[in-house]
Amino acid sequence: MTRIATGRATFRQVLAQPVFRVVFGVRSLAIGANALQIVALSVLIYANTGSAVLAGLAFGAGFLPQVLGGVVLGALPDLVRPRRLIAAGYLLEGAGGAAIALVTLPVWASLLIVAAIGSLTPVLQGTSGRLTAEVLSGDAYVLGQSLLHVAAALAQLAGMAAAGVAVATVGPQRALLICAVCHLVAAVAIRLLLPDLPAGPRSARRSLVARSWRGNRRLLADRTVRVLLLAQWLPGVFTTGAEGLLVPYGDLRGYPVGAAGPLLACVPVGMIAGDLVVARLLPPAARERLVVPLIVLLGLPLVGLVLDLGVVAAGVLLFLTGCGFAYSVGIQRPFLDAIPDDVRGQAFALRSTGLMTLQGMGPVAFGGLAEVLPVDHAIGVAGLATIAVALWLGWRGFRPDRDLVS
């Protein structure tokens, strides 16, 4: 099961792998389409109802249901042929988007469709993770994961930008139809380009829910897997919570109107830069040694926002926070080595479930904290909490060459 590579891989070698190349391209298209859908649906609901609360629900409706998907459907990536499962998922996403765009539905029905589609996300992410782990090994796997992270960030930015243009030019309903077409194209591309690889072995006759529940319990009961999952989940809770406060933070500091948009963009730009530098320029052992320091880098600039800074200085700190997300590059190999082969897809689904669910909760939790503390102090608390995760992980003894201590 262990895949410790001594050699260095390159991005070119990773992208030369046909299966990974298909997963990489189609997944990026689908993520961009999801971003477009969220914006277009929010605009459509707000235009029809005038309710900011309902428009906000459109942003979050696809996140919280992922808990249900991870708990009930988490075993699917190890039970169903990947091509069939991914194509079916994108086909359902396209059909749901088309229904919202073409049929006049009550708001609750539109949100219910988005929630149902959102519950499939852990399954699709788990299947993509399983495929990546099966076709790439060692350093190539780590670089493949880095490329997927960078592509996801770029696709989200592109989807948001495309949504603004599409909504302004053709309206929110037709923008939703564009999103549906993108998902249908993704489903067709998977069906035509991805080899029909086999499903994982079935060890026992159990229901899907029972297998999913048992697999999640098995993964979380393993001390090393549990710590590595928490290391990937917790920093995102605190940093997204801080990002959710940047609009009131800009108002507190007296920044120009519209400064929140560029400030929010500094984090993903820093994440892209950090991932590329750490994955491409550092050797495998160095990436893993830097996990704890990079988590500190993730949180420390947020503490610096407590100071009364100008908008440029705040942007630089947020860029550095984004760079800190490169810590995840050093966790990829130890995480893959720690998970059993027969629940590999479910492990990636569980990771996705925790990431998306907890990141959706972060802005809510720190928005509540900002009701009792000044906004800048609430952001500082998010930074200190992130640093505390780094100290905890260091105390647990994270090392690239041995297990975590009890």
Salt bridges, closest charged atoms under 4 A:
GLU93 OE1 - HIS183 NE2 2.96
GLU134 OE2 - ARG130 NE 2.88
ASP139 OD1 - ARG287 NH1 2.53
ASP196 OD1 - ARG81 NH1 3.80
ASP196 OD2 - ARG83 NH2 3.70
ASP275 OD2 - HIS149 ND1 3.80
GLU288 OE1 - ARG333 NH2 2.65
ASP308 OD1 - ARG253 NE 3.87
ASP337 OD2 - ARG333 NH1 2.65
ASP341 OD1 - ARG344 NH2 2.79
ASP342 OD2 - ARG218 NH1 2.89
ASP376 OD2 - ARG253 NH2 3.02
